[in-house]
Amino acid sequence: MAESIFARVSRLLSATVEDAVDRMEQAGGDAVMREAIREADRAIDEVKAEHQSTMARRLQAARQQKMLTERAEELTTKAKFALGEGREDLAEAALSRQVDFEAEAKKLDAVQQQAREEEQRLDDGLAALSARKRQMEDALQAYLISRREAALG
């Protein structure tokens, strides 16, 4: 499986922050810090988009599962009716389709669980990225204050 968006964004953000701090120390300017904050914003936007996509996938699986369950229940009713009419062939066909629908619905449980886990990882990543962005903003403010104080003497 491809590397998750969270892992990629975390690695990118971590490297970017370290580079930004190094460049800021060398250049002595706040522009680098501001760019690092903008990059953090972009990373946060990417994680949010991935989260929305994952949530949509989970909700779609839930809708499909509900539809399959309803169709399986309809087939049970049809099979009972067919048996009552002496049409065992139709009842058998309905039950066969019912089993197929139930199997598909069960597979969708795994899809939903996987999506929930991915949503949780993305939520955790989003919280970490947001916290890191706040730290960078605080560091920028502290840097600007210290520069102002140094200029005033």
Secondary structure, 3 states (H helix, E strand, C coil): CCCCHHHHHHHHHHHHHHHHHHHHHHHCCCHHHHHHHHHHHHHHHHHHHHHHHHHHHHHHHHHHHHHHHHHHHHHHHHHHHHHHCCCHHHHHHHHHHHHHHHHHHHHHHHHHHHHHHHHHHHHHHHHHHHHHHHHHHHHHHHHHHHHHHHHHC
